[in-house]
Amino acid sequence: MKKTALFLLASITMTASMPAFAQAKPASSSSDNKVVAGAKKVGRGIMWGPKKMWGGMKSMGKKMTGKS
């Protein structure tokens, strides 16, 4: 009984995964460029706030110390 259940489960998972492998397109350079561009936009969006705050703190420090 256990062998039959194991074989049935293995055959179902193998059958279910085959169409996904058959329809998968090879990665092209244009899709890679889109991923890289998207990652850069996300990174820039995350770093925008700290970058602005650091610029403000630098200018405040210069005003307080009198250094130009």
ABEGO torsion letter per residue (X at the ends): XAAAAAAAAAAAAAAAAAAAAAABBBBBAAAAAAAAAAAAAAAAAAAAAAAAAAAAAAAAAAAAAGBX
